[in-house]
Amino acid sequence: MLDITNVRLQDTQFYKDVFAEGCQEGELEILLRLLTHRWGELSPQQ
């Protein structure tokens, strides 16, 4: 049986992948918010 009591979640590859994906999504949200604020609602093509 695996002893997972001493494993830090932050050290796992799964955590690193999920965190990186979340950062990218957050950056995209901020960029879209800034663009919308500057030029109004954007079309899907934009």
mmCIF file of the N, C-alpha and C atoms, coordinates in Angstrom:
data_MODEL
# 
_entry.id   MODEL 
# 
loop_
_atom_site.group_PDB 
_atom_site.id 
_atom_site.type_symbol 
_atom_site.label_atom_id 
_atom_site.label_alt_id 
_atom_site.label_comp_id 
_atom_site.label_asym_id 
_atom_site.label_entity_id 
_atom_site.label_seq_id 
_atom_site.pdbx_PDB_ins_code 
_atom_site.Cartn_x 
_atom_site.Cartn_y 
_atom_site.Cartn_z 
_atom_site.occupancy 
_atom_site.B_iso_or_equiv 
_atom_site.pdbx_formal_charge 
_atom_site.auth_seq_id 
_atom_site.auth_comp_id 
_atom_site.auth_asym_id 
_atom_site.auth_atom_id 
_atom_site.pdbx_PDB_model_num 
ATOM 1   N N  . MET A 1 1  ? 0.849   -1.186 0.000   1.00 0.00 ? 1  MET A N  1 
ATOM 2   C CA . MET A 1 1  ? 0.000   0.000  0.000   1.00 0.00 ? 1  MET A CA 1 
ATOM 3   C C  . MET A 1 1  ? 0.891   1.246  0.000   1.00 0.00 ? 1  MET A C  1 
ATOM 4   N N  . LEU A 1 2  ? 0.447   2.293  -0.676  1.00 0.00 ? 2  LEU A N  1 
ATOM 5   C CA . LEU A 1 2  ? 1.214   3.529  -0.757  1.00 0.00 ? 2  LEU A CA 1 
ATOM 6   C C  . LEU A 1 2  ? 1.061   4.355  0.503   1.00 0.00 ? 2  LEU A C  1 
ATOM 7   N N  . ASP A 1 3  ? 2.162   4.910  0.953   1.00 0.00 ? 3  ASP A N  1 
ATOM 8   C CA . ASP A 1 3  ? 2.133   5.813  2.103   1.00 0.00 ? 3  ASP A CA 1 
ATOM 9   C C  . ASP A 1 3  ? 2.081   7.244  1.577   1.00 0.00 ? 3  ASP A C  1 
ATOM 10  N N  . ILE A 1 4  ? 0.885   7.821  1.514   1.00 0.00 ? 4  ILE A N  1 
ATOM 11  C CA . ILE A 1 4  ? 0.731   9.170  0.959   1.00 0.00 ? 4  ILE A CA 1 
ATOM 12  C C  . ILE A 1 4  ? 0.624   10.238 2.040   1.00 0.00 ? 4  ILE A C  1 
ATOM 13  N N  . THR A 1 5  ? 0.875   9.866  3.267   1.00 0.00 ? 5  THR A N  1 
ATOM 14  C CA . THR A 1 5  ? 0.748   10.845 4.349   1.00 0.00 ? 5  THR A CA 1 
ATOM 15  C C  . THR A 1 5  ? 1.881   11.861 4.340   1.00 0.00 ? 5  THR A C  1 
ATOM 16  N N  . ASN A 1 6  ? 3.006   11.534 3.721   1.00 0.00 ? 6  ASN A N  1 
ATOM 17  C CA . ASN A 1 6  ? 4.154   12.443 3.715   1.00 0.00 ? 6  ASN A CA 1 
ATOM 18  C C  . ASN A 1 6  ? 4.363   13.112 2.368   1.00 0.00 ? 6  ASN A C  1 
ATOM 19  N N  . VAL A 1 7  ? 3.364   13.077 1.515   1.00 0.00 ? 7  VAL A N  1 
ATOM 20  C CA . VAL A 1 7  ? 3.485   13.675 0.190   1.00 0.00 ? 7  VAL A CA 1 
ATOM 21  C C  . VAL A 1 7  ? 2.913   15.084 0.227   1.00 0.00 ? 7  VAL A C  1 
ATOM 22  N N  . ARG A 1 8  ? 3.721   16.041 -0.247  1.00 0.00 ? 8  ARG A N  1 
ATOM 23  C CA . ARG A 1 8  ? 3.227   17.414 -0.364  1.00 0.00 ? 8  ARG A CA 1 
ATOM 24  C C  . ARG A 1 8  ? 2.505   17.537 -1.690  1.00 0.00 ? 8  ARG A C  1 
ATOM 25  N N  . LEU A 1 9  ? 1.269   17.986 -1.647  1.00 0.00 ? 9  LEU A N  1 
ATOM 26  C CA . LEU A 1 9  ? 0.471   18.128 -2.864  1.00 0.00 ? 9  LEU A CA 1 
ATOM 27  C C  . LEU A 1 9  ? 1.157   19.034 -3.875  1.00 0.00 ? 9  LEU A C  1 
ATOM 28  N N  . GLN A 1 10 ? 1.786   20.101 -3.412  1.00 0.00 ? 10 GLN A N  1 
ATOM 29  C CA . GLN A 1 10 ? 2.433   21.056 -4.300  1.00 0.00 ? 10 GLN A CA 1 
ATOM 30  C C  . GLN A 1 10 ? 3.594   20.433 -5.083  1.00 0.00 ? 10 GLN A C  1 
ATOM 31  N N  . ASP A 1 11 ? 4.124   19.327 -4.620  1.00 0.00 ? 11 ASP A N  1 
ATOM 32  C CA . ASP A 1 11 ? 5.254   18.677 -5.287  1.00 0.00 ? 11 ASP A CA 1 
ATOM 33  C C  . ASP A 1 11 ? 4.811   17.684 -6.359  1.00 0.00 ? 11 ASP A C  1 
ATOM 34  N N  . THR A 1 12 ? 3.532   17.417 -6.481  1.00 0.00 ? 12 THR A N  1 
ATOM 35  C CA . THR A 1 12 ? 3.065   16.447 -7.462  1.00 0.00 ? 12 THR A CA 1 
ATOM 36  C C  . THR A 1 12 ? 2.933   17.081 -8.845  1.00 0.00 ? 12 THR A C  1 
ATOM 37  N N  . GLN A 1 13 ? 3.148   16.293 -9.873  1.00 0.00 ? 13 GLN A N  1 
ATOM 38  C CA . GLN A 1 13 ? 3.030   16.786 -11.239 1.00 0.00 ? 13 GLN A CA 1 
ATOM 39  C C  . GLN A 1 13 ? 1.599   17.204 -11.536 1.00 0.00 ? 13 GLN A C  1 
ATOM 40  N N  . PHE A 1 14 ? 0.625   16.457 -10.985 1.00 0.00 ? 14 PHE A N  1 
ATOM 41  C CA . PHE A 1 14 ? -0.781  16.794 -11.192 1.00 0.00 ? 14 PHE A CA 1 
ATOM 42  C C  . PHE A 1 14 ? -1.069  18.203 -10.695 1.00 0.00 ? 14 PHE A C  1 
ATOM 43  N N  . TYR A 1 15 ? -0.611  18.536 -9.507  1.00 0.00 ? 15 TYR A N  1 
ATOM 44  C CA . TYR A 1 15 ? -0.830  19.865 -8.939  1.00 0.00 ? 15 TYR A CA 1 
ATOM 45  C C  . TYR A 1 15 ? -0.181  20.927 -9.816  1.00 0.00 ? 15 TYR A C  1 
ATOM 46  N N  . LYS A 1 16 ? 1.041   20.685 -10.258 1.00 0.00 ? 16 LYS A N  1 
ATOM 47  C CA . LYS A 1 16 ? 1.749   21.653 -11.087 1.00 0.00 ? 16 LYS A CA 1 
ATOM 48  C C  . LYS A 1 16 ? 1.017   21.884 -12.403 1.00 0.00 ? 16 LYS A C  1 
ATOM 49  N N  . ASP A 1 17 ? 0.496   20.805 -13.009 1.00 0.00 ? 17 ASP A N  1 
ATOM 50  C CA . ASP A 1 17 ? -0.242  20.936 -14.264 1.00 0.00 ? 17 ASP A CA 1 
ATOM 51  C C  . ASP A 1 17 ? -1.530  21.726 -14.076 1.00 0.00 ? 17 ASP A C  1 
ATOM 52  N N  . VAL A 1 18 ? -2.280  21.404 -13.027 1.00 0.00 ? 18 VAL A N  1 
ATOM 53  C CA . VAL A 1 18 ? -3.544  22.094 -12.761 1.00 0.00 ? 18 VAL A CA 1 
ATOM 54  C C  . VAL A 1 18 ? -3.291  23.560 -12.433 1.00 0.00 ? 18 VAL A C  1 
ATOM 55  N N  . PHE A 1 19 ? -2.266  23.833 -11.643 1.00 0.00 ? 19 PHE A N  1 
ATOM 56  C CA . PHE A 1 19 ? -1.937  25.212 -11.280 1.00 0.00 ? 19 PHE A CA 1 
ATOM 57  C C  . PHE A 1 19 ? -1.553  26.015 -12.519 1.00 0.00 ? 19 PHE A C  1 
ATOM 58  N N  . ALA A 1 20 ? -0.743  25.436 -13.399 1.00 0.00 ? 20 ALA A N  1 
ATOM 59  C CA . ALA A 1 20 ? -0.328  26.129 -14.619 1.00 0.00 ? 20 ALA A CA 1 
ATOM 60  C C  . ALA A 1 20 ? -1.530  26.423 -15.511 1.00 0.00 ? 20 ALA A C  1 
ATOM 61  N N  . GLU A 1 21 ? -2.435  25.463 -15.627 1.00 0.00 ? 21 GLU A N  1 
ATOM 62  C CA . GLU A 1 21 ? -3.637  25.666 -16.444 1.00 0.00 ? 21 GLU A CA 1 
ATOM 63  C C  . GLU A 1 21 ? -4.511  26.765 -15.850 1.00 0.00 ? 21 GLU A C  1 
ATOM 64  N N  . GLY A 1 22 ? -4.647  26.766 -14.546 1.00 0.00 ? 22 GLY A N  1 
ATOM 65  C CA . GLY A 1 22 ? -5.430  27.807 -13.878 1.00 0.00 ? 22 GLY A CA 1 
ATOM 66  C C  . GLY A 1 22 ? -4.836  29.186 -14.081 1.00 0.00 ? 22 GLY A C  1 
ATOM 67  N N  . CYS A 1 23 ? -3.516  29.281 -14.054 1.00 0.00 ? 23 CYS A N  1 
ATOM 68  C CA . CYS A 1 23 ? -2.854  30.565 -14.287 1.00 0.00 ? 23 CYS A CA 1 
ATOM 69  C C  . CYS A 1 23 ? -3.127  31.066 -15.697 1.00 0.00 ? 23 CYS A C  1 
ATOM 70  N N  . GLN A 1 24 ? -3.063  30.171 -16.670 1.00 0.00 ? 24 GLN A N  1 
ATOM 71  C CA . GLN A 1 24 ? -3.316  30.562 -18.050 1.00 0.00 ? 24 GLN A CA 1 
ATOM 72  C C  . GLN A 1 24 ? -4.754  31.044 -18.219 1.00 0.00 ? 24 GLN A C  1 
ATOM 73  N N  . GLU A 1 25 ? -5.698  30.338 -17.608 1.00 0.00 ? 25 GLU A N  1 
ATOM 74  C CA . GLU A 1 25 ? -7.100  30.750 -17.701 1.00 0.00 ? 25 GLU A CA 1 
ATOM 75  C C  . GLU A 1 25 ? -7.311  32.096 -17.021 1.00 0.00 ? 25 GLU A C  1 
ATOM 76  N N  . GLY A 1 26 ? -6.649  32.311 -15.912 1.00 0.00 ? 26 GLY A N  1 
ATOM 77  C CA . GLY A 1 26 ? -6.752  33.585 -15.210 1.00 0.00 ? 26 GLY A CA 1 
ATOM 78  C C  . GLY A 1 26 ? -6.204  34.737 -16.036 1.00 0.00 ? 26 GLY A C  1 
ATOM 79  N N  . GLU A 1 27 ? -5.074  34.488 -16.709 1.00 0.00 ? 27 GLU A N  1 
ATOM 80  C CA . GLU A 1 27 ? -4.492  35.521 -17.562 1.00 0.00 ? 27 GLU A CA 1 
ATOM 81  C C  . GLU A 1 27 ? -5.427  35.853 -18.714 1.00 0.00 ? 27 GLU A C  1 
ATOM 82  N N  . LEU A 1 28 ? -6.051  34.839 -19.288 1.00 0.00 ? 28 LEU A N  1 
ATOM 83  C CA . LEU A 1 28 ? -6.991  35.053 -20.387 1.00 0.00 ? 28 LEU A CA 1 
ATOM 84  C C  . LEU A 1 28 ? -8.195  35.864 -19.921 1.00 0.00 ? 28 LEU A C  1 
ATOM 85  N N  . GLU A 1 29 ? -8.707  35.555 -18.735 1.00 0.00 ? 29 GLU A N  1 
ATOM 86  C CA . GLU A 1 29 ? -9.845  36.310 -18.196 1.00 0.00 ? 29 GLU A CA 1 
ATOM 87  C C  . GLU A 1 29 ? -9.489  37.790 -18.011 1.00 0.00 ? 29 GLU A C  1 
ATOM 88  N N  . ILE A 1 30 ? -8.307  38.050 -17.476 1.00 0.00 ? 30 ILE A N  1 
ATOM 89  C CA . ILE A 1 30 ? -7.877  39.438 -17.255 1.00 0.00 ? 30 ILE A CA 1 
ATOM 90  C C  . ILE A 1 30 ? -7.735  40.157 -18.584 1.00 0.00 ? 30 ILE A C  1 
ATOM 91  N N  . LEU A 1 31 ? -7.115  39.504 -19.568 1.00 0.00 ? 31 LEU A N  1 
ATOM 92  C CA . LEU A 1 31 ? -6.942  40.112 -20.875 1.00 0.00 ? 31 LEU A CA 1 
ATOM 93  C C  . LEU A 1 31 ? -8.285  40.431 -21.516 1.00 0.00 ? 31 LEU A C  1 
ATOM 94  N N  . LEU A 1 32 ? -9.215  39.487 -21.472 1.00 0.00 ? 32 LEU A N  1 
ATOM 95  C CA . LEU A 1 32 ? -10.547 39.726 -22.046 1.00 0.00 ? 32 LEU A CA 1 
ATOM 96  C C  . LEU A 1 32 ? -11.264 40.864 -21.332 1.00 0.00 ? 32 LEU A C  1 
ATOM 97  N N  . ARG A 1 33 ? -11.126 40.944 -20.028 1.00 0.00 ? 33 ARG A N  1 
ATOM 98  C CA . ARG A 1 33 ? -11.755 42.011 -19.258 1.00 0.00 ? 33 ARG A CA 1 
ATOM 99  C C  . ARG A 1 33 ? -11.172 43.371 -19.643 1.00 0.00 ? 33 ARG A C  1 
ATOM 100 N N  . LEU A 1 34 ? -9.857  43.436 -19.811 1.00 0.00 ? 34 LEU A N  1 
ATOM 101 C CA . LEU A 1 34 ? -9.223  44.693 -20.204 1.00 0.00 ? 34 LEU A CA 1 
ATOM 102 C C  . LEU A 1 34 ? -9.641  45.115 -21.606 1.00 0.00 ? 34 LEU A C  1 
ATOM 103 N N  . LEU A 1 35 ? -9.661  44.165 -22.535 1.00 0.00 ? 35 LEU A N  1 
ATOM 104 C CA . LEU A 1 35 ? -10.068 44.482 -23.900 1.00 0.00 ? 35 LEU A CA 1 
ATOM 105 C C  . LEU A 1 35 ? -11.522 44.947 -23.950 1.00 0.00 ? 35 LEU A C  1 
ATOM 106 N N  . THR A 1 36 ? -12.386 44.277 -23.222 1.00 0.00 ? 36 THR A N  1 
ATOM 107 C CA . THR A 1 36 ? -13.809 44.648 -23.192 1.00 0.00 ? 36 THR A CA 1 
ATOM 108 C C  . THR A 1 36 ? -13.985 46.027 -22.577 1.00 0.00 ? 36 THR A C  1 
ATOM 109 N N  . HIS A 1 37 ? -13.228 46.302 -21.548 1.00 0.00 ? 37 HIS A N  1 
ATOM 110 C CA . HIS A 1 37 ? -13.319 47.618 -20.907 1.00 0.00 ? 37 HIS A CA 1 
ATOM 111 C C  . HIS A 1 37 ? -12.884 48.711 -21.879 1.00 0.00 ? 37 HIS A C  1 
ATOM 112 N N  . ARG A 1 38 ? -11.842 48.444 -22.657 1.00 0.00 ? 38 ARG A N  1 
ATOM 113 C CA . ARG A 1 38 ? -11.288 49.452 -23.561 1.00 0.00 ? 38 ARG A CA 1 
ATOM 114 C C  . ARG A 1 38 ? -12.143 49.646 -24.811 1.00 0.00 ? 38 ARG A C  1 
ATOM 115 N N  . TRP A 1 39 ? -12.594 48.535 -25.436 1.00 0.00 ? 39 TRP A N  1 
ATOM 116 C CA . TRP A 1 39 ? -13.276 48.632 -26.722 1.00 0.00 ? 39 TRP A CA 1 
ATOM 117 C C  . TRP A 1 39 ? -14.700 48.107 -26.718 1.00 0.00 ? 39 TRP A C  1 
ATOM 118 N N  . GLY A 1 40 ? -15.245 47.763 -25.574 1.00 0.00 ? 40 GLY A N  1 
ATOM 119 C CA . GLY A 1 40 ? -16.604 47.250 -25.503 1.00 0.00 ? 40 GLY A CA 1 
ATOM 120 C C  . GLY A 1 40 ? -16.681 45.749 -25.776 1.00 0.00 ? 40 GLY A C  1 
ATOM 121 N N  . GLU A 1 41 ? -17.896 45.262 -25.890 1.00 0.00 ? 41 GLU A N  1 
ATOM 122 C CA . GLU A 1 41 ? -18.111 43.822 -26.065 1.00 0.00 ? 41 GLU A CA 1 
ATOM 123 C C  . GLU A 1 41 ? -17.419 43.332 -27.347 1.00 0.00 ? 41 GLU A C  1 
ATOM 124 N N  . LEU A 1 42 ? -16.743 42.201 -27.236 1.00 0.00 ? 42 LEU A N  1 
ATOM 125 C CA . LEU A 1 42 ? -16.002 41.633 -28.367 1.00 0.00 ? 42 LEU A CA 1 
ATOM 126 C C  . LEU A 1 42 ? -16.831 40.529 -29.018 1.00 0.00 ? 42 LEU A C  1 
ATOM 127 N N  . SER A 1 43 ? -16.717 40.437 -30.336 1.00 0.00 ? 43 SER A N  1 
ATOM 128 C CA . SER A 1 43 ? -17.388 39.342 -31.039 1.00 0.00 ? 43 SER A CA 1 
ATOM 129 C C  . SER A 1 43 ? -16.518 38.086 -30.915 1.00 0.00 ? 43 SER A C  1 
ATOM 130 N N  . PRO A 1 44 ? -17.085 36.907 -31.118 1.00 0.00 ? 44 PRO A N  1 
ATOM 131 C CA . PRO A 1 44 ? -16.289 35.670 -31.053 1.00 0.00 ? 44 PRO A CA 1 
ATOM 132 C C  . PRO A 1 44 ? -15.116 35.676 -32.039 1.00 0.00 ? 44 PRO A C  1 
ATOM 133 N N  . GLN A 1 45 ? -15.286 36.347 -33.189 1.00 0.00 ? 45 GLN A N  1 
ATOM 134 C CA . GLN A 1 45 ? -14.198 36.404 -34.169 1.00 0.00 ? 45 GLN A CA 1 
ATOM 135 C C  . GLN A 1 45 ? -13.016 37.226 -33.644 1.00 0.00 ? 45 GLN A C  1 
ATOM 136 N N  . GLN A 1 46 ? -13.321 38.254 -32.891 1.00 0.00 ? 46 GLN A N  1 
ATOM 137 C CA . GLN A 1 46 ? -12.248 39.098 -32.366 1.00 0.00 ? 46 GLN A CA 1 
ATOM 138 C C  . GLN A 1 46 ? -11.464 38.335 -31.334 1.00 0.00 ? 46 GLN A C  1 
# 
